[in-house]
Amino acid sequence: MEERGGTSYSTCRIQGAIEMKSVSERSIQTDISQFSVNLALRAFLALAEKMPYEKRVGMGGDFMRRLVAPVAGLRRRIHSNLGLIYPDMDARERNRICEQCLVNFGRLFVENFNTKEFVERVSSADLFGPGVSHLERARATGRPVLLITGHFGNYEAPRAALVKRGFKVGGIYREMNNRFFNRLYVKKLEHIGEPVYPTDKKGTRAFIKFVRSGGFAIMLNDQYSSRGELLNFMGRPTRTMLSAARIAINYDALLVPFYGIRKNNGLDFEARFETPIPHGHPRDMTQALNDNLESMVRKFPDQWFWPHRRWKE
């Protein structure tokens, strides 16, 4: 029997086969786990659909706060981030922001997966802010627009309101790790407005082509990226991608911060569009985006998604 490095060739083949089997078993286990989570989430959404819209959205807040948050450890991450940014904040206020943050994003989850009723409710929302007139002029002249926001309020509400008024608003999205539930996620995104593109190479090329042709496109720009530039957000250094600013410069697109601000009734929104960020150095433009979002988070701290691991330096 041929020997290689003191181990028989047959033994190496056996070890390789065992390792391949182990990888395959892990893949199967992952698929089973993801499929089970997919079934559980779809069952929750199916149950929610039997309720009136108002109760359905409210149940989403309870679902996030009572069930998801304890399992996922979200409260610990929220309190950690709040302590970092607001070290002197009263404990009661910190608890209030934490609970309302969870409620907001539980409501968002139900809203964005019950798109028919959601779109019917929010598409008539008034458009506010100094950026609205810039959007109208851009549409009239065929100039592309990048609409930039964060995980705040419900960022899909302004998109639905624009689409209802005849704007063609696309977007780029990060695919969910759960490939089974991702199919439903993409379907719901497309229902609110098309086109939408994944962040893979093919999707990014198509997204750029859409912008270049004069499209309006949404990007979320408030997550940490190790490939980003070290900028300030909420008074702390963190890394942020410069992609939106660079695309705006390359294709002469307006760079417009916008927000779907949840109203006090928990169901309706103000669609607010800010003054476009002037073109300049991509780093300065991106810092201006961070500053704009920061001003909104400080005004409505319970509407931003504090569980994000936004600060890692």
C-alpha positions as a Markdown table, in Angstrom:
| # | Residue | x | y | z |
|---|---|---|---|---|
| 1 | Met | 0.0 | 0.0 | 0.0 |
| 2 | Glu | 1.4 | 3.4 | -1.0 |
| 3 | Glu | 2.4 | 5.5 | 2.0 |
| 4 | Arg | 2.3 | 9.4 | 2.0 |
| 5 | Gly | 3.9 | 11.2 | 4.9 |
| 6 | Gly | 3.6 | 8.2 | 7.2 |
| 7 | Thr | -0.2 | 7.8 | 6.6 |
| 8 | Ser | -1.6 | 5.4 | 4.1 |
| 9 | Tyr | -3.3 | 6.9 | 1.0 |
| 10 | Ser | -6.4 | 4.8 | 1.8 |
| 11 | Thr | -6.5 | 6.3 | 5.3 |
| 12 | Cys | -6.3 | 9.8 | 3.8 |
| 13 | Arg | -9.2 | 9.0 | 1.6 |
| 14 | Ile | -11.2 | 7.7 | 4.5 |
| 15 | Gln | -10.4 | 10.8 | 6.6 |
| 16 | Gly | -11.4 | 13.0 | 3.7 |
| 17 | Ala | -14.7 | 11.1 | 3.2 |
| 18 | Ile | -15.4 | 11.5 | 6.9 |
| 19 | Glu | -14.7 | 15.2 | 6.8 |
| 20 | Met | -16.9 | 15.6 | 3.7 |
| 21 | Lys | -19.7 | 13.7 | 5.4 |
| 22 | Ser | -19.3 | 16.0 | 8.5 |
| 23 | Val | -19.6 | 19.1 | 6.4 |
| 24 | Ser | -22.7 | 17.6 | 4.6 |
| 25 | Glu | -24.3 | 16.7 | 7.9 |
| 26 | Arg | -23.7 | 20.3 | 9.2 |
| 27 | Ser | -25.3 | 21.6 | 6.0 |
| 28 | Ile | -28.3 | 19.4 | 6.5 |
| 29 | Gln | -28.6 | 20.5 | 10.1 |
| 30 | Thr | -28.4 | 24.1 | 9.1 |
| 31 | Asp | -31.1 | 23.6 | 6.4 |
| 32 | Ile | -33.4 | 21.8 | 9.0 |
| 33 | Ser | -32.8 | 24.6 | 11.5 |
| 34 | Gln | -33.5 | 27.4 | 8.9 |
| 35 | Phe | -36.5 | 25.6 | 7.5 |
| 36 | Ser | -37.9 | 25.2 | 11.1 |
| 37 | Val | -37.4 | 28.9 | 11.8 |
| 38 | Asn | -39.0 | 29.7 | 8.4 |
| 39 | Leu | -42.1 | 27.6 | 9.3 |
| 40 | Ala | -42.4 | 29.3 | 12.7 |
| 41 | Leu | -42.2 | 32.8 | 11.3 |
| 42 | Arg | -44.6 | 32.0 | 8.5 |
| 43 | Ala | -47.0 | 30.5 | 11.1 |
| 44 | Phe | -46.8 | 33.6 | 13.2 |
| 45 | Leu | -47.5 | 35.8 | 10.2 |
| 46 | Ala | -50.4 | 33.6 | 9.1 |
| 47 | Leu | -51.9 | 33.8 | 12.6 |
| 48 | Ala | -51.4 | 37.6 | 12.6 |
| 49 | Glu | -53.3 | 37.9 | 9.2 |
| 50 | Lys | -56.4 | 36.6 | 10.9 |
| 51 | Met | -56.5 | 39.7 | 13.1 |
| 52 | Pro | -57.5 | 43.3 | 12.1 |
| 53 | Tyr | -54.5 | 45.3 | 10.9 |
| 54 | Glu | -54.3 | 47.4 | 14.0 |
| 55 | Lys | -54.2 | 44.5 | 16.4 |
| 56 | Arg | -51.9 | 42.6 | 14.0 |
| 57 | Val | -49.2 | 45.3 | 14.1 |
| 58 | Gly | -49.6 | 45.6 | 17.9 |
| 59 | Met | -49.1 | 41.9 | 18.3 |
| 60 | Gly | -45.8 | 42.3 | 16.3 |
| 61 | Gly | -44.5 | 44.6 | 19.0 |
| 62 | Asp | -45.5 | 42.2 | 21.8 |
| 63 | Phe | -43.9 | 39.3 | 19.8 |
| 64 | Met | -40.6 | 41.1 | 19.6 |
| 65 | Arg | -40.6 | 42.4 | 23.1 |
| 66 | Arg | -41.8 | 39.3 | 25.0 |
| 67 | Leu | -40.5 | 36.4 | 22.8 |
| 68 | Val | -37.7 | 37.4 | 20.5 |
| 69 | Ala | -35.8 | 39.8 | 22.7 |
| 70 | Pro | -35.2 | 37.4 | 25.6 |
| 71 | Val | -34.1 | 34.6 | 23.3 |
| 72 | Ala | -31.8 | 36.8 | 21.2 |
| 73 | Gly | -30.3 | 38.8 | 24.0 |
| 74 | Leu | -31.5 | 42.1 | 22.4 |
| 75 | Arg | -32.0 | 43.9 | 25.7 |
| 76 | Arg | -28.5 | 43.4 | 26.8 |
| 77 | Arg | -27.2 | 44.8 | 23.5 |
| 78 | Ile | -29.6 | 47.8 | 23.6 |
| 79 | His | -28.6 | 48.7 | 27.2 |
| 80 | Ser | -24.9 | 48.3 | 26.3 |
| 81 | Asn | -25.2 | 50.7 | 23.3 |
| 82 | Leu | -27.4 | 53.2 | 25.3 |
| 83 | Gly | -24.8 | 53.2 | 28.1 |
| 84 | Leu | -22.1 | 53.9 | 25.6 |
| 85 | Ile | -23.8 | 56.9 | 24.0 |
| 86 | Tyr | -25.8 | 58.1 | 27.1 |
| 87 | Pro | -23.7 | 57.1 | 30.1 |
| 88 | Asp | -25.6 | 59.5 | 32.4 |
| 89 | Met | -29.1 | 58.6 | 31.2 |
| 90 | Asp | -31.7 | 57.8 | 33.9 |
| 91 | Ala | -32.3 | 54.1 | 34.2 |
| 92 | Arg | -36.1 | 54.5 | 33.7 |
| 93 | Glu | -35.5 | 56.4 | 30.5 |
| 94 | Arg | -33.1 | 53.8 | 29.3 |
| 95 | Asn | -35.6 | 51.1 | 30.0 |
| 96 | Arg | -38.3 | 53.1 | 28.2 |
| 97 | Ile | -36.2 | 53.5 | 25.1 |
| 98 | Cys | -35.3 | 49.8 | 25.1 |
| 99 | Glu | -38.9 | 48.6 | 25.3 |
| 100 | Gln | -40.1 | 51.1 | 22.7 |
| 101 | Cys | -37.3 | 50.2 | 20.4 |
| 102 | Leu | -38.3 | 46.5 | 20.5 |
| 103 | Val | -42.0 | 47.4 | 20.0 |
| 104 | Asn | -41.1 | 49.6 | 17.0 |
| 105 | Phe | -39.2 | 46.9 | 15.2 |
| 106 | Gly | -41.7 | 44.2 | 16.1 |
| 107 | Arg | -44.3 | 46.4 | 14.4 |
| 108 | Leu | -42.0 | 47.0 | 11.5 |
| 109 | Phe | -41.6 | 43.2 | 11.0 |
| 110 | Val | -45.4 | 42.7 | 10.8 |
| 111 | Glu | -45.9 | 45.7 | 8.6 |
| 112 | Asn | -43.3 | 44.8 | 6.0 |
| 113 | Phe | -44.6 | 41.2 | 5.8 |
| 114 | Asn | -48.2 | 42.3 | 5.5 |
| 115 | Thr | -47.5 | 44.6 | 2.6 |
| 116 | Lys | -51.0 | 44.9 | 1.1 |
| 117 | Glu | -52.6 | 46.5 | 4.2 |
| 118 | Phe | -49.4 | 48.3 | 5.0 |
| 119 | Val | -49.1 | 50.0 | 1.6 |
| 120 | Glu | -52.8 | 50.9 | 1.6 |
| 121 | Arg | -52.4 | 52.6 | 4.9 |
| 122 | Val | -49.1 | 54.5 | 4.4 |
| 123 | Ser | -49.2 | 55.3 | 0.7 |
| 124 | Ser | -51.4 | 58.3 | 1.3 |
| 125 | Ala | -49.0 | 59.7 | 3.9 |
| 126 | Asp | -48.0 | 63.3 | 3.3 |
| 127 | Leu | -44.5 | 64.1 | 2.1 |
| 128 | Phe | -42.6 | 66.5 | 4.4 |
| 129 | Gly | -39.3 | 68.3 | 4.4 |
| 130 | Pro | -37.1 | 70.5 | 2.2 |
| 131 | Gly | -36.1 | 67.5 | 0.0 |
| 132 | Val | -39.5 | 67.0 | -1.5 |
| 133 | Ser | -39.2 | 69.8 | -4.1 |
| 134 | His | -35.7 | 68.5 | -5.0 |
| 135 | Leu | -37.3 | 65.0 | -5.7 |
| 136 | Glu | -39.9 | 66.6 | -7.9 |
| 137 | Arg | -37.3 | 68.5 | -10.0 |
| 138 | Ala | -35.1 | 65.4 | -10.3 |
| 139 | Arg | -38.0 | 63.3 | -11.6 |
| 140 | Ala | -38.9 | 66.1 | -14.1 |
| 141 | Thr | -35.3 | 66.3 | -15.4 |
| 142 | Gly | -34.4 | 62.6 | -15.2 |
| 143 | Arg | -31.7 | 63.1 | -12.6 |
| 144 | Pro | -31.0 | 60.0 | -10.4 |
| 145 | Val | -31.6 | 60.1 | -6.7 |
| 146 | Leu | -30.1 | 58.1 | -3.9 |
| 147 | Leu | -32.4 | 58.1 | -0.9 |
| 148 | Ile | -30.4 | 57.3 | 2.2 |
| 149 | Thr | -31.8 | 56.2 | 5.6 |
| 150 | Gly | -31.1 | 53.9 | 8.5 |
| 151 | His | -32.9 | 51.3 | 10.5 |
| 152 | Phe | -35.2 | 53.9 | 11.9 |
| 153 | Gly | -39.0 | 54.1 | 12.2 |
| 154 | Asn | -40.1 | 52.2 | 9.1 |
| 155 | Tyr | -38.0 | 53.1 | 6.1 |
| 156 | Glu | -40.5 | 51.3 | 3.7 |
| 157 | Ala | -43.3 | 53.8 | 4.5 |
| 158 | Pro | -41.8 | 56.7 | 2.5 |
| 159 | Arg | -41.0 | 54.4 | -0.4 |
| 160 | Ala | -44.6 | 53.3 | -0.5 |
| 161 | Ala | -45.8 | 56.9 | -0.4 |
| 162 | Leu | -43.4 | 57.8 | -3.3 |
| 163 | Val | -44.5 | 54.8 | -5.4 |
| 164 | Lys | -48.1 | 55.8 | -4.9 |
| 165 | Arg | -47.3 | 59.2 | -6.4 |
| 166 | Gly | -45.8 | 57.7 | -9.5 |
| 167 | Phe | -42.1 | 57.7 | -8.5 |
| 168 | Lys | -40.2 | 54.6 | -9.5 |
| 169 | Val | -38.2 | 53.7 | -6.4 |
| 170 | Gly | -35.9 | 50.7 | -6.4 |
| 171 | Gly | -33.6 | 49.5 | -3.7 |
| 172 | Ile | -30.7 | 47.2 | -2.8 |
| 173 | Tyr | -31.0 | 44.7 | 0.0 |
| 174 | Arg | -28.9 | 42.2 | 1.9 |
| 175 | Glu | -30.2 | 38.7 | 1.6 |
| 176 | Met | -31.3 | 37.0 | 4.8 |
| 177 | Asn | -29.2 | 34.2 | 6.1 |
| 178 | Asn | -32.3 | 32.0 | 6.2 |
| 179 | Arg | -32.7 | 31.2 | 2.5 |
| 180 | Phe | -36.2 | 29.8 | 3.0 |
| 181 | Phe | -37.6 | 32.9 | 4.6 |
| 182 | Asn | -35.5 | 35.1 | 2.3 |
| 183 | Arg | -37.9 | 34.1 | -0.6 |
| 184 | Leu | -40.8 | 35.6 | 1.2 |
| 185 | Tyr | -38.8 | 38.7 | 2.2 |
| 186 | Val | -37.9 | 39.5 | -1.4 |
| 187 | Lys | -41.5 | 38.9 | -2.6 |
| 188 | Lys | -42.7 | 41.4 | 0.0 |
| 189 | Leu | -40.0 | 44.0 | -1.0 |
| 190 | Glu | -41.1 | 43.7 | -4.6 |
| 191 | His | -44.8 | 44.2 | -3.6 |
| 192 | Ile | -44.0 | 47.6 | -2.1 |
| 193 | Gly | -42.1 | 48.7 | -5.2 |
| 194 | Glu | -39.8 | 47.4 | -7.9 |
| 195 | Pro | -37.0 | 46.9 | -8.8 |
| 196 | Val | -35.0 | 45.6 | -5.9 |
| 197 | Tyr | -31.6 | 44.1 | -6.1 |
| 198 | Pro | -29.5 | 41.8 | -3.9 |
| 199 | Thr | -26.0 | 42.9 | -2.8 |
| 200 | Asp | -24.2 | 40.2 | -4.8 |
| 201 | Lys | -22.1 | 41.1 | -7.8 |
| 202 | Lys | -24.9 | 40.7 | -10.4 |
| 203 | Gly | -27.4 | 42.6 | -8.3 |
| 204 | Thr | -25.0 | 45.4 | -7.6 |
| 205 | Arg | -24.3 | 45.9 | -11.3 |
| 206 | Ala | -28.0 | 46.0 | -12.0 |
| 207 | Phe | -28.5 | 48.5 | -9.2 |
| 208 | Ile | -25.8 | 50.8 | -10.6 |
| 209 | Lys | -27.4 | 50.5 | -14.1 |
| 210 | Phe | -30.8 | 51.5 | -12.6 |
| 211 | Val | -29.3 | 54.5 | -10.9 |
| 212 | Arg | -27.4 | 55.6 | -13.9 |
| 213 | Ser | -30.6 | 55.5 | -16.0 |
| 214 | Gly | -32.2 | 58.1 | -13.7 |
| 215 | Gly | -33.7 | 55.9 | -11.1 |
| 216 | Phe | -34.6 | 56.7 | -7.5 |
| 217 | Ala | -32.9 | 54.1 | -5.2 |
| 218 | Ile | -33.0 | 53.5 | -1.5 |
| 219 | Met | -29.9 | 52.5 | 0.6 |
| 220 | Leu | -29.5 | 51.9 | 4.3 |
| 221 | Asn | -26.2 | 53.3 | 5.6 |
| 222 | Asp | -26.1 | 52.8 | 9.3 |
| 223 | Gln | -24.4 | 49.4 | 9.9 |
| 224 | Tyr | -20.8 | 48.8 | 10.9 |
| 225 | Ser | -18.5 | 47.6 | 8.1 |
| 226 | Ser | -14.9 | 46.6 | 8.6 |
| 227 | Arg | -14.3 | 48.0 | 5.1 |
| 228 | Gly | -15.7 | 51.4 | 5.9 |
| 229 | Glu | -14.0 | 54.6 | 6.9 |
| 230 | Leu | -13.7 | 55.5 | 10.5 |
| 231 | Leu | -16.2 | 58.3 | 11.0 |
| 232 | Asn | -18.3 | 59.7 | 13.9 |
| 233 | Phe | -21.8 | 58.6 | 14.8 |
| 234 | Met | -23.6 | 59.6 | 18.0 |
| 235 | Gly | -20.3 | 61.1 | 19.3 |
| 236 | Arg | -18.4 | 57.8 | 18.9 |
| 237 | Pro | -16.0 | 56.6 | 16.1 |
| 238 | Thr | -17.4 | 53.8 | 13.9 |
| 239 | Arg | -16.8 | 52.5 | 10.4 |
| 240 | Thr | -19.2 | 53.5 | 7.7 |
| 241 | Met | -19.1 | 52.6 | 4.0 |
| 242 | Leu | -18.7 | 55.5 | 1.5 |
| 243 | Ser | -20.5 | 53.6 | -1.3 |
| 244 | Ala | -23.6 | 55.9 | -1.4 |
| 245 | Ala | -21.5 | 59.1 | -1.7 |
| 246 | Arg | -19.3 | 57.6 | -4.4 |
| 247 | Ile | -22.2 | 56.4 | -6.4 |
| 248 | Ala | -23.8 | 59.9 | -6.1 |
| 249 | Ile | -20.6 | 61.5 | -7.4 |
| 250 | Asn | -20.0 | 59.1 | -10.2 |
| 251 | Tyr | -23.5 | 59.4 | -11.6 |
| 252 | Asp | -24.4 | 62.9 | -10.6 |
| 253 | Ala | -27.2 | 61.7 | -8.3 |
| 254 | Leu | -28.9 | 63.7 | -5.6 |
| 255 | Leu | -28.0 | 62.3 | -2.1 |
| 256 | Val | -31.1 | 62.7 | 0.0 |
| 257 | Pro | -31.5 | 61.6 | 3.6 |
| 258 | Phe | -35.1 | 60.5 | 4.4 |
| 259 | Tyr | -37.0 | 58.9 | 7.3 |
| 260 | Gly | -40.3 | 57.1 | 7.9 |
| 261 | Ile | -41.1 | 58.6 | 11.4 |
| 262 | Arg | -43.6 | 56.5 | 13.3 |
| 263 | Lys | -46.4 | 58.7 | 14.7 |
| 264 | Asn | -47.8 | 58.4 | 18.3 |
| 265 | Asn | -50.6 | 56.1 | 17.3 |
| 266 | Gly | -48.0 | 53.5 | 16.3 |
| 267 | Leu | -49.6 | 52.8 | 12.9 |
| 268 | Asp | -49.1 | 55.9 | 10.7 |
| 269 | Phe | -45.9 | 57.7 | 9.5 |
| 270 | Glu | -44.5 | 61.0 | 8.5 |
| 271 | Ala | -42.4 | 60.6 | 5.3 |
| 272 | Arg | -39.7 | 63.2 | 5.7 |
| 273 | Phe | -37.1 | 64.1 | 3.1 |
| 274 | Glu | -34.1 | 66.3 | 4.0 |
| 275 | Thr | -32.1 | 68.8 | 2.0 |
| 276 | Pro | -29.7 | 66.9 | -0.4 |
| 277 | Ile | -26.1 | 66.5 | 0.8 |
| 278 | Pro | -23.8 | 68.6 | -1.4 |
| 279 | His | -21.3 | 66.7 | -3.5 |
| 280 | Gly | -17.7 | 66.9 | -2.2 |
| 281 | His | -15.3 | 64.4 | -0.8 |
| 282 | Pro | -17.0 | 61.0 | -0.2 |
| 283 | Arg | -15.8 | 61.0 | 3.4 |
| 284 | Asp | -17.3 | 64.4 | 4.1 |
| 285 | Met | -20.6 | 63.5 | 2.4 |
| 286 | Thr | -20.9 | 60.3 | 4.4 |
| 287 | Gln | -20.1 | 62.1 | 7.7 |
| 288 | Ala | -23.0 | 64.5 | 6.8 |
| 289 | Leu | -25.3 | 61.5 | 6.3 |
| 290 | Asn | -24.2 | 60.2 | 9.8 |
| 291 | Asp | -24.8 | 63.6 | 11.3 |
| 292 | Asn | -28.2 | 63.8 | 9.7 |
| 293 | Leu | -29.3 | 60.4 | 11.0 |
| 294 | Glu | -27.8 | 61.2 | 14.4 |
| 295 | Ser | -30.0 | 64.3 | 14.7 |
| 296 | Met | -33.1 | 62.2 | 14.0 |
| 297 | Val | -32.0 | 59.4 | 16.5 |
| 298 | Arg | -31.5 | 62.0 | 19.2 |
| 299 | Lys | -34.9 | 63.4 | 18.6 |
| 300 | Phe | -36.6 | 60.0 | 18.4 |
| 301 | Pro | -34.2 | 57.6 | 20.2 |
| 302 | Asp | -36.8 | 54.9 | 20.6 |
| 303 | Gln | -37.2 | 54.6 | 16.8 |
| 304 | Trp | -33.7 | 53.5 | 15.9 |
| 305 | Phe | -32.5 | 49.9 | 16.1 |
| 306 | Trp | -30.2 | 50.0 | 19.1 |
| 307 | Pro | -29.3 | 46.3 | 19.0 |
| 308 | His | -27.0 | 46.9 | 16.0 |
| 309 | Arg | -23.4 | 46.3 | 16.8 |
| 310 | Arg | -22.7 | 49.8 | 15.4 |
| 311 | Trp | -19.6 | 50.5 | 17.5 |
| 312 | Lys | -16.7 | 48.0 | 17.5 |
| 313 | Glu | -13.6 | 50.1 | 17.7 |
